[in-house]
């Protein structure tokens, strides 16, 4: 039996309020830390020289965020001289998309 799709609308203001709730920000931080930990493991296992960091904050629009970054963009995206490793993409579980 197919499941019914549930759809709802939320205003931009309400969305900003929700993303700034302490419980939502804590969960975003928790997920970002999990991804960062996985990325550090992948990078170490493949000898990729990079610093993985987590930053949190509020965008100018008022929306909260947590972001995982790598200091080695060449290894993430690849160049003519550096093979593509996708450390952050693989750590986050995103599918490979050449």
C-alpha positions as CSV (number, residue, x, y, z in Angstrom):
1,X,0.0,0.0,0.0
2,X,1.4,3.4,-1.0
3,X,1.9,6.0,1.6
4,X,0.1,9.3,1.3
5,X,2.5,12.3,0.9
6,X,2.1,14.9,3.6
7,X,2.7,18.5,2.6
8,X,2.6,21.6,4.7
9,X,3.5,25.3,4.2
10,X,5.4,27.3,6.6
11,X,6.2,31.0,6.4
12,X,9.8,32.2,6.0
13,X,9.5,33.9,9.4
14,X,8.3,30.8,11.1
15,X,11.1,28.8,9.5
16,X,13.7,31.2,10.8
17,X,12.2,31.0,14.3
18,X,12.3,27.2,14.2
19,X,15.9,27.0,13.0
20,X,16.9,29.3,15.8
21,X,15.4,27.1,18.5
22,X,18.1,25.8,20.8
23,X,17.0,22.2,20.3
24,X,17.2,22.6,16.5
25,X,20.6,24.3,16.7
26,X,21.9,21.6,19.0
27,X,20.7,18.9,16.6
28,X,22.4,20.7,13.6
29,X,25.6,20.9,15.6
30,X,25.3,17.2,16.5
31,X,24.9,16.1,12.9
32,X,27.7,18.4,11.7
33,X,30.1,16.9,14.4
34,X,29.1,13.4,13.2
35,X,29.9,14.3,9.6
36,X,33.2,16.0,10.6
37,X,34.2,12.9,12.6
38,X,33.5,10.7,9.6
39,X,35.4,13.1,7.3
40,X,38.5,13.1,9.5
41,X,38.5,9.3,9.4
42,X,38.1,9.1,5.6
43,X,40.9,11.8,5.1
44,X,43.2,9.9,7.5
45,X,42.5,6.6,5.8
46,X,43.4,8.0,2.4
47,X,46.3,10.2,3.4
48,X,44.5,13.4,2.5
49,X,46.1,16.5,4.1
50,X,43.2,18.6,5.3
51,X,41.7,20.3,8.3
52,X,38.0,19.6,8.9
53,X,36.1,22.2,10.9
54,X,32.5,22.8,12.0
55,X,31.1,26.3,12.2
56,X,27.7,27.4,13.4
57,X,25.9,30.6,13.3
58,X,23.1,32.6,11.9
59,X,22.8,33.9,8.4
60,X,22.0,37.5,7.7
61,X,18.5,36.4,6.9
62,X,18.2,35.1,10.5
63,X,18.3,31.4,9.7
64,X,20.6,29.2,11.8
65,X,23.1,26.8,10.3
66,X,25.9,24.4,11.0
67,X,28.5,23.9,8.3
68,X,31.4,21.4,7.9
69,X,34.3,22.6,5.9
70,X,37.6,21.2,4.6
71,X,40.8,23.2,4.1
72,X,41.6,21.2,1.0
73,X,39.1,22.1,-1.7
74,X,41.3,20.5,-4.4
75,X,41.0,17.1,-2.8
76,X,37.2,17.5,-2.4
77,X,36.5,18.6,-6.0
78,X,39.6,17.4,-7.8
79,X,41.9,19.3,-10.2
80,X,44.2,18.3,-13.1
81,X,46.9,17.6,-10.5
82,X,44.8,16.3,-7.6
83,X,42.4,13.4,-7.7
84,X,38.9,14.0,-6.5
85,X,38.4,12.5,-3.1
86,X,35.0,13.8,-2.0
87,X,35.8,13.5,1.7
88,X,33.0,15.7,2.9
89,X,30.5,14.4,0.3
90,X,31.2,10.8,1.3
91,X,31.1,11.6,5.0
92,X,27.7,13.2,4.7
93,X,26.3,10.3,2.8
94,X,25.6,12.2,-0.4
95,X,25.6,10.1,-3.6
96,X,28.5,10.3,-6.0
97,X,27.7,12.7,-8.8
98,X,30.5,13.2,-11.3
